């Protein structure tokens, strides 16, 4: 052992201290960078060298730079953030839905009362044209409010589709970036040391991705991670990303669905396959909350239209003619699935139709019609899953179902919407006040009997056991309960997500006070190592002088 060995010890000590200083400075510089994990220089004693007097140490080596990372805490932070984003996305849409149904004087219940009051005034002066004009104005206002609410719901549907499209664009950008970082990590895997900053970058991209869609990850031997949606569908594998797309729902093109593109072919994902994230929240709002609001509004519109039209038809106009419809007929729809059988021209072959027969027994629901494996047809009420066997001409919940001709193929399915868009385009059809049928038809012959009967509809049960005002109040209550429940869920899930992220940050984040202390420690270590080098130089100089002498 000589001066050169002591010099080597000093050089190694200085290099190790400098590496620790460099890592500490890197930590301080990135303390505010999202997703950065604290690093540390892992030092190890160099192997000793044997001499007759024993083993002499050879100093210290920098083995590697370690990234502080807890896989469990990271997974928990992603999972809770995904659920929080799902709840918050749904809540944001529900608050817009709540604004569609105002209370007080702007509500449908108030408009119904105004129409009833105008009809009562008409009963007191059935020949007064001005009183008749007021009735028509009130009828137009009521119809306009129904149609306006339906228009707003349709706009909210379109807005939800646009929000889904924006989220899918973000997801595709994130998965492409994850695939690119995977490629970089795989490229340096052979060097034998972990690319800590690239790993942090990938974890941050995964955290951002989990805000939009629930994910699971699987590590590969080459350092890459496979990323899969909640249902197991591949999003990223190695350096390849599988893009998502917004497509039309196969049963109702007005609604959006999410598909994963497999060699250019869209494969639709169920809502449950998304696991969480804002995509799942938006789809749940579209497929549950928005549909429920549409069918409840449509059920009320169809009931009001049916009751007033039926009663008005029983009376006589000012000129003695029979009363016609007061409101336009509600819109009913039958939507064939996009995969149903078609002819050579692309038109659907199988035909199904529906007609409202009893507005008072209509349900706030849509229905799915499909072939029954046991033969014939079956219809499923989607609000509660009730299944019934049906044949052509059967009546179910106030609607008559016509099947064919031509009859649908056995694989065909149809979405029946007796009330979903019943309020669409609702209008008061009378323009001449003389056409109001205020009088009773023979044998009663009362000049105001039908006006009184029309006014009395305000208090009669039209939707189940509820009158129109109470039915609208029930709609408001249902939306309110959904908003309140969603808000509670969002607050709870966000609190859990915040707690999980705080735990992850406490474990892997940078504490500036601790780093400042380490900075002083490693600075002193560096200075001491420099002193060793200085002493070694002095010893070496002394040896040179001795040899010269």
Secondary structure, 3 states (H helix, E strand, C coil): CCHHHHHHHHHHHHHHHHHHHHHHHHHHHCCCCCCCCCEEEEEEECCCEEECCEEECCCEEEEEEEECCCHHHHHHHHHHHHHHHHHHHHHHHHHHHHHHCCCHHHCHHHHHHHHHHHHHHHHHCCCCHHHHHHHHHHHHHHHHHHHHHHHHHHHHHHHHHHHHHHHHHHHHHHHHHHHHHHHHHHHHHHHCCCCHHHHHHHHHHHHHHHCCCCEEEEECCCCCEEEEECCCCEEEECCEECCEEEEECCCCCCCEEEEEEECCEEEEECHHHHCCHHHHHHHHHHHHHHHHHHHHHHHHHHHHHHHHHHHHCCEECCCCCECCCCECCCCCEEEECCCCCECCCCCECCCEEEEECCHHHCCCCCEEEEECCCCCEEEEECCCCEEEEECCCCEECCEEEEECCCCCCCCCEEEEECCCCCCCCCCECCCCHHHCCCEECCCCCCCCHHHHHHHHHHHCCCECCECHHHHHHHHHHHHHHHHHHHHHHHHHHHHHHHHHHHHHHHHHCCCHHHHHHHHHHHHHHHHHHHHHHHHHHHHHHHHHHHHHC
